[in-house]
Amino acid sequence: MIDQRIPAYSDAELANLHVNALRLSQSGTDAQKAEAERLLPIINAEVEKRRLARLQRMAQARVQRREAANAKKAARAEAPGH
């Protein structure tokens, strides 16, 4: 079923699926509305999971940049002539 494939979708595919599910939940046939309503919580959970993972990666990158900058400053301070 599609809900089992959602984690393997690319971000673009997931966004497209989300838009389509939202649209079908409002204007689809009864069967389409039911399927969209079933999938929306699964899609939303995957979107949120990816958003949190992206925020975590960004925070880690900030820490690494800060550590690299501090190490560079420390190396300059220890260099002869400073």
C-alpha positions in Angstrom: 0.0 0.0 0.0 1.0 3.6 -0.5 1.4 4.3 3.2 4.2 1.8 3.4 6.1 3.5 0.6 5.8 7.1 2.0 9.1 7.0 4.0 11.0 6.2 0.8 9.6 9.1 -1.1 11.8 12.1 -1.9 10.9 15.4 -0.3 9.5 16.6 -3.6 7.4 13.4 -4.0 6.2 13.7 -0.4 5.2 17.4 -0.9 3.3 16.5 -4.1 1.5 13.6 -2.3 0.6 16.0 0.5 -0.8 18.6 -1.9 -2.8 16.0 -3.7 -4.1 14.4 -0.5 -5.3 17.8 0.7 -7.0 18.5 -2.6 -8.7 15.1 -2.7 -9.8 15.4 0.9 -11.8 18.5 -0.1 -13.0 17.8 -3.7 -12.5 14.1 -4.5 -15.0 11.3 -4.8 -16.1 9.7 -1.5 -13.5 6.9 -2.0 -10.8 9.5 -2.7 -11.8 11.6 0.3 -11.7 8.5 2.5 -8.2 7.5 1.3 -6.9 11.1 1.6 -8.2 11.3 5.1 -6.5 8.0 5.9 -3.2 9.1 4.4 -3.0 12.7 5.7 -2.0 11.8 9.2 0.7 9.5 7.9 1.9 12.1 5.4 1.9 14.8 8.1 3.9 12.6 10.4 6.6 12.0 7.8 6.7 15.7 6.9 7.2 16.5 10.6 9.8 13.8 11.0 11.8 15.2 8.1 11.4 18.8 9.4 12.8 17.8 12.8 15.7 15.9 11.2 16.5 18.9 9.0 16.5 21.2 12.1 18.8 18.8 14.0 21.2 18.7 11.0 21.2 22.5 10.9 21.9 22.7 14.6 24.7 20.2 14.4 26.2 22.1 11.4 26.1 25.4 13.5 27.9 23.6 16.4 30.6 22.3 14.0 31.1 25.7 12.4 31.4 27.3 15.8 33.9 24.7 17.0 35.9 25.1 13.8 35.9 28.9 14.3 37.0 28.6 17.9 39.8 26.1 17.0 41.0 28.5 14.3 41.0 31.4 16.8 42.9 29.3 19.3 45.4 28.2 16.7 46.0 31.9 15.7 46.4 32.9 19.4 49.0 30.1 19.9 50.9 31.0 16.7 54.3 32.7 17.1 54.1 36.4 17.0 50.6 36.8 18.5 
